[in-house]
Amino acid sequence: MYTLSAFEAKNAEYLAKLKQVAGLSILPFPEPLITRARQAAAEVMEEYAASDATTQKVYASIQQFRTQAKPWSTITERRFYDDLEAL
């Protein structure tokens, strides 16, 4: 958890610095790129997971966690960050 928090803190710090660069536009990645990257990552992970029983078990556990955690994060973390923009 510390590592994730450290990355978030540094990302926020350096984003603020980048925003101060004259003429620099900071844009999100285009949705088609994100979609294709997700598809490619899923393909690689599924191929890797199929390589042995232990990896398959770990991958299935990760997928189950994601499915279970998403509704919670939608009403907590995502809502929290969305509400920050309204302040």
C-alpha positions as CSV (number, residue, x, y, z in Angstrom):
1,M,0.0,0.0,0.0
2,Y,2.9,2.4,0.7
3,T,4.3,1.9,-2.8
4,L,0.9,2.8,-4.4
5,S,0.6,5.8,-2.1
6,A,4.1,6.9,-2.9
7,F,3.5,6.7,-6.7
8,E,0.2,8.7,-6.3
9,A,2.0,11.4,-4.4
10,K,4.9,11.7,-6.8
11,N,2.5,11.6,-9.8
12,A,0.5,14.5,-8.4
13,E,3.7,16.4,-7.6
14,Y,5.1,16.1,-11.1
15,L,1.8,16.7,-12.8
16,A,1.7,20.0,-11.0
17,K,5.2,20.8,-12.3
18,L,4.3,19.8,-15.9
19,K,1.2,22.1,-15.8
20,Q,3.5,25.0,-15.2
21,V,5.4,24.4,-18.5
22,A,4.3,27.0,-21.0
23,G,2.7,25.6,-24.1
24,L,2.5,22.1,-22.8
25,S,-0.8,20.3,-23.2
26,I,-1.6,17.4,-20.9
27,L,-4.3,15.2,-22.3
28,P,-5.7,11.8,-21.4
29,F,-4.8,8.9,-23.7
30,P,-7.4,8.4,-26.4
31,E,-10.2,5.9,-25.5
32,P,-9.4,3.6,-28.5
33,L,-5.8,3.3,-27.2
34,I,-6.9,2.5,-23.7
35,T,-9.4,-0.1,-25.0
36,R,-6.8,-1.8,-27.1
37,A,-4.2,-1.7,-24.3
38,R,-6.7,-3.3,-22.0
39,Q,-7.4,-6.0,-24.6
40,A,-3.7,-6.7,-25.2
41,A,-3.0,-6.9,-21.5
42,A,-5.9,-9.3,-21.0
43,E,-4.6,-11.5,-23.8
44,V,-1.1,-11.6,-22.4
45,M,-2.3,-12.3,-18.9
46,E,-4.7,-15.0,-20.0
47,E,-1.9,-16.6,-22.1
48,Y,0.4,-16.4,-19.1
49,A,-2.2,-17.8,-16.7
50,A,-2.7,-20.8,-19.0
51,S,0.9,-21.7,-18.7
52,D,0.6,-23.5,-15.4
53,A,-1.9,-24.3,-12.7
54,T,-0.5,-22.0,-10.0
55,T,-0.4,-19.0,-12.3
56,Q,-4.0,-19.8,-13.4
57,K,-5.1,-19.9,-9.8
58,V,-3.5,-16.6,-9.0
59,Y,-5.0,-14.9,-12.1
60,A,-8.4,-16.3,-11.3
61,S,-8.1,-14.9,-7.7
62,I,-7.1,-11.4,-9.1
63,Q,-10.0,-11.4,-11.5
64,Q,-12.4,-12.4,-8.7
65,F,-11.1,-9.6,-6.5
66,R,-11.5,-7.1,-9.3
67,T,-15.1,-8.1,-9.8
68,Q,-15.8,-7.9,-6.1
69,A,-13.9,-4.7,-5.5
70,K,-15.3,-2.6,-8.4
71,P,-18.7,-1.9,-7.0
72,W,-17.2,-0.7,-3.7
73,S,-14.6,1.6,-5.4
74,T,-17.3,3.0,-7.6
75,I,-19.3,4.3,-4.6
76,T,-16.3,5.2,-2.5
77,E,-13.1,6.2,-4.2
78,R,-14.5,7.2,-7.5
79,R,-17.2,9.2,-5.8
80,F,-14.6,10.8,-3.5
81,Y,-12.4,12.0,-6.4
82,D,-15.4,13.1,-8.5
83,D,-16.7,15.2,-5.5
84,L,-13.3,16.9,-5.1
85,E,-13.7,18.5,-8.5
86,A,-16.9,20.1,-7.3
87,L,-15.2,21.9,-4.4
